[in-house]
Every structure is written in structure tokens, then in C-alpha cells.
Amino acid sequence: MADRDEQTSDLAGQPLPVVVLVSGTGTNLQALIETVHGHETQIVGVASSVAGVRALERAAAAGIPTAVFERDAFADRSTRDAALGQWALERGARLVVLAGYMELLGTQFLDSFPGAVINVHPSLLPSFPGLRAIEQALAYGVKVFGVTVHFVDAGVDSGPVILQRAVQLPQASDPDEVLTALRPLEHSLLPEAVRLFAQGALSFDRDNPRRVLVSSPVARTAGRAGG
């Protein structure tokens, strides 16, 4: 994760500039605003794939610049991604967070932020990727549900896992019931992952590049001291 390390190393002592992508109500955005914004990070922009959503209101209330990139406003997805990526770069973003963003991002966008795009997903990946993850899990009859925060790659919810947390719901049968149970996990895990990224605490296992390692502040300090 050398590219990501380079992005954070020159910001020592400064909040990490973050752009958040949304498509809906923005409860995960609100969690970020209330926890890491103005501390480890500075949310420098919120972009939505849908106009008029509650998430944009949340950003505006926090004084965060917003923009809308609806797919129909562009010739194709790659053109939209190029415009979105350029906007994020102009905002100075060093990390892009997908917080309920219901669109796929192509390699053109991802290449603009190597190792620096993360997403929160309402399942224990690799189980139930993609849309309607909770409905997929209910249809399968699982008893344990969960949330994953992961790095984004060119696949569908297939990037390396950063954090996961589970909850047992053996009698669950309604998607809204499961979502209500998962919301607190999302609102905890996503800011935690963003905080770890901003602190330079994430790295890849050399023996298994899909395995994300989390280091403690003490370990990072010792590592620097040892040169």
C-alpha cells in the first residue's frame, strides 16, 4: 500500500482531505461528520449520484461543499467517472469514501486514487455482494448478518476487507429489521476505518496482499524509530 502511505505521510499532523460519495439518506455520512470530520479528517466535498437526497442536506448543514453527478447528465459512465474524479482531485481529496453510493466506479476513477477508495457494505463479504445484500442473506436463510468496510477494486464488493462486524439475528425475516440492527455497526465501523486510514495504520500482508493489517499507534511509532 505504498501509494496510500505516500498520500498520508506528507500530511503529518494535518487532517486528511476526504471526499464522500452518496446516493441516499446519508446516515453513514452523518456518522463521519460527527466523528472524524474536523479531527483526523476534513471532509472537503460530498458528491451524490442522485439530486435532492437527504445526504446533500446533511452535508450542507455541516458547511461541506456538495455536487451532483447524475449518470443521465453524461454521455456514459466513464465520462461521469472522469468528471467525478476531476472534481474530487480539485477538492484535494486523498481518500474517497463510498457511504451508500449506489453506483460502480470504473478503473479510470480508481486509478486516480490508488489504494484510497473504501466502501461500507451490509453483509459479511465475500458473502452477498452487490445490490440487495440483506435480501440476499434473508433468502439464503442465514442466522448471522454483518457489515464490511473494504477497499474498492474494479469488481463488485470484491476488494480487500478492512474491518468486519457481525450480529446474530436467528429469527430475522424482514429487511428493515436487519437494516436497523446493522446501522449501528455501519456507523461505528466506517468512521473507524477512515480514522485508521488517516493515521496510516493500514497496510497489506506481504504474503497475502488481500489481507489488510491494522497496526497500533505504538507499533507505528516503534517502527519509525527503528528506521
C-alpha positions, 0 to 999 in steps of 0.5 A: 500500500505504498501509494496510500502511505505516500498520500498520508505521510506528507500530511503529518499532523494535518487532517486528511482531505476526504471526499464522500460519495452518496446516493441516499439518506446519508446516515453513514455520512452523518456518522463521519461528520460527527466523528472524524470530520474536523479531527483526523479528517476534513471532509472537503466535498460530498458528491451524490449520484442522485439530486435532492437526497437527504445526504446533500442536506446533511452535508450542507448543514455541516458547511461541506461543499456538495455536487451532483453527478447524475449518470443521465447528465453524461454521455456514459459512465466513464465520462461521469467517472472522469468528471467525478474524479476531476472534481474530487482531485480539485477538492484535494481529496486523498481518500474517497469514501463510498457511504451508500453510493449506489453506483460502480466506479470504473478503473479510470476513477480508481486509478486516480486514487490508488489504494484510497477508495473504501466502501461500507457494505451490509453483509459479511463479504465475500458473502452477498455482494452487490445490490440487495445484500440483506435480501440476499442473506434473508433468502439464503436463510442465514442466522448471522448478518454483518457489515464490511468496510473494504477497499474498492477494486474494479469488481463488485464488493470484491476488494480487500476487507478492512474491518468486519462486524457481525450480529446474530439475528436467528429469527430475522425475516424482514429487511428493515429489521436487519437494516436497523440492527446493522446501522449501528455497526455501519456507523461505528465501523466506517468512521473507524476505518477512515480514522485508521486510514488517516493515521496510516495504520493500514497496510497489506500482508506481504504474503497475502496482499488481500489481507489488510493489517491494522497496526497500533499507534505504538507499533507505528511509532516503534517502527519509525524509530527503528528506521 
